[in-house]
Amino acid sequence: MIPIDVAAYPTEITGIIGIWVGLAIMLMIYSYPMYKETIAFRLAEHTFVATVMAITIVVNIDSLLRTSLVHLFTGEQLYLIIPIILGFAMYALIFPDYRWISRYPIAILVGSSLGLGMAASMVPSIVSQVISTATAPTTGAAIDWFNFAFIAIGTLCAVSYFLLTYEHKGIVKGPTQLGRYFIMIGLGAYFGNTVLFRFAMLSGRALFFLQVLKIVPM
């Protein structure tokens, strides 16, 4: 029998209410995959979305006050008026006659995010992958050379599968079909990892359920 650590269980009323509310919401959420969409699931879903939205609004307003408005009112960094104006311009989406104004801040946001994202991911996601694929192993171990050949062949064949400028027949038929198999293997492994991650989350929720009922220590 598993000993129960009673001291670890909350003794204050707020803590007790908190864990039981968490248990209730968890069961309401899991009622959707285990049964069907119910009013309880919708209530839990809307509560979660509303809570996240409220926290996001409060955090963003606090960040705006501390990082922009304070320096703007003191006259230290007057250029901060530009992002503030662009932020308020997004609210033009609410008014159909002035919706065109929101295109400018959205374009700036998307363009800057794309540029920063490409700059940050170009080297680790593309350049480093190409270099590691084309670099032969320095050791003479057979497993290292097998991994090198497997990755190199798989990469070239998978890329050839997406050459859509001509029909996959003749000399390119074999590599493109092999590339399809490599892609299927990769997607299968990715799906398997996703399923394992979901089961890990489920086991964590089951452990929380047992802890709330004092069946296992917290």
Secondary structure as UniProt FT lines:
FT   HELIX           6..8
FT   HELIX           13..34
FT   HELIX           39..64
FT   HELIX           65..69
FT   HELIX           70..73
FT   TURN            74..75
FT   HELIX           78..80
FT   HELIX           81..89
FT   HELIX           90..94
FT   HELIX           96..102
FT   HELIX           103..121
FT   HELIX           122..127
FT   HELIX           128..134
FT   HELIX           142..161
FT   HELIX           170..172
FT   HELIX           173..212
FT   TURN            213..214
//
